[in-house]
Amino acid sequence: MRHSLYNVALAQSTILPAAARTASTTGATVDRMTDEGGFRSALVVVHAGTVTDGTHTVEVQDSPNDSDWTAVADEYLQGTEPALTSANDERIHEIGYTGHQRYLRVVVTASGSPSTGGVYAAEILLGWPRRMPPARA
């Protein structure tokens, strides 16, 4: 097996790309046990397009059971959860997750009454499964 990220990582969407968002958004659940791989690592990737107004605050949440969600404590995050504005748009923001919960998602809270909002998406890159390479659809 060749050494590459393809063999040790799997990308999962939590917030799909869409037209500009003006309201808060709750991302889809990402299961770290996808493919029974038991992924040991996770990286949240927020791809910010153009943000014209408002503040869109990113929060990483985790859950042991896919129903009881809490904000991830800072001690389990690497990097900073961004507040997307026109000052830091059109770039990639990365947040490492070192916690132990099975389920992850991203929630974005919009504030400042945005009228045209912002374009962004979020993915969770799962890494280092117990069984390699991960199965792909």
LINCOR-V275107 format. One record per residue. N is the residue number from 0. RES is the residue in one small letter. SS is DSSP state (H for helix, E for strand, L for the rest). PSI is psi in whole degrees, -180 to 180 (* if undefined). OMEGA is omega in whole degrees, 0 to 359 (* if undefined). Layout:
n={N,N}
res={RES,RES}
ss={SS,SS}
psi={PSI,PSI}
omega={OMEGA,OMEGA}
//
This chain:
n={0,1,2,3,4,5,6,7,8,9,10,11,12,13,14,15,16,17,18,19,20,21,22,23,24,25,26,27,28,29,30,31,32,33,34,35,36,37,38,39,40,41,42,43,44,45,46,47,48,49,50,51,52,53,54,55,56,57,58,59,60,61,62,63,64,65,66,67,68,69,70,71,72,73,74,75,76,77,78,79,80,81,82,83,84,85,86,87,88,89,90,91,92,93,94,95,96,97,98,99,100,101,102,103,104,105,106,107,108,109,110,111,112,113,114,115,116,117,118,119,120,121,122,123,124,125,126,127,128,129,130,131,132,133,134,135,136}
res={m,r,h,s,l,y,n,v,a,l,a,q,s,t,i,l,p,a,a,a,r,t,a,s,t,t,g,a,t,v,d,r,m,t,d,e,g,g,f,r,s,a,l,v,v,v,h,a,g,t,v,t,d,g,t,h,t,v,e,v,q,d,s,p,n,d,s,d,w,t,a,v,a,d,e,y,l,q,g,t,e,p,a,l,t,s,a,n,d,e,r,i,h,e,i,g,y,t,g,h,q,r,y,l,r,v,v,v,t,a,s,g,s,p,s,t,g,g,v,y,a,a,e,i,l,l,g,w,p,r,r,m,p,p,a,r,a}
ss={L,L,L,L,H,H,H,L,E,E,E,E,E,E,E,L,L,L,L,L,E,L,L,L,E,E,L,L,L,E,E,L,L,H,H,H,L,L,L,L,E,E,E,E,E,E,E,E,E,E,E,L,L,L,E,E,E,E,E,E,E,E,E,L,L,L,L,L,L,E,E,L,L,H,H,H,E,E,L,L,L,L,E,E,L,L,L,L,L,L,E,E,E,E,E,E,E,L,L,L,L,L,E,E,E,E,E,E,E,E,E,L,L,L,L,L,L,E,E,E,E,E,E,E,E,E,E,L,L,L,L,L,L,L,L,L,L}
psi={129,145,116,161,-28,-30,-11,4,156,125,134,133,141,-40,113,151,143,178,169,135,136,-1,167,151,132,122,163,155,139,125,119,-9,15,136,22,26,-18,61,129,-6,152,144,121,127,116,118,107,124,-141,128,115,-31,165,171,131,96,122,135,130,130,151,166,144,-18,9,19,-30,99,140,154,138,131,145,-30,-18,10,143,127,-171,138,120,155,106,127,-179,-15,-22,31,-179,50,172,135,132,139,120,147,124,10,-175,5,152,-39,142,155,168,136,134,124,121,135,166,15,59,135,-32,-20,-145,154,126,162,161,136,157,119,113,139,160,66,159,-29,120,149,161,148,144,146,*}
omega={177,177,176,177,180,182,183,183,178,180,178,178,171,172,182,175,180,174,182,181,178,181,178,185,174,182,177,179,172,182,179,176,177,179,183,182,182,182,186,185,177,177,177,180,177,179,181,171,181,174,184,178,182,174,184,188,183,176,175,179,175,184,175,190,180,174,178,186,175,174,180,178,182,181,179,179,173,186,186,174,186,166,185,176,177,180,181,179,178,176,178,175,183,180,177,178,180,181,187,182,184,188,178,171,176,175,178,179,179,177,180,179,181,178,177,168,184,177,178,176,178,176,173,179,179,183,176,177,177,176,180,353,179,177,178,181,*}
//
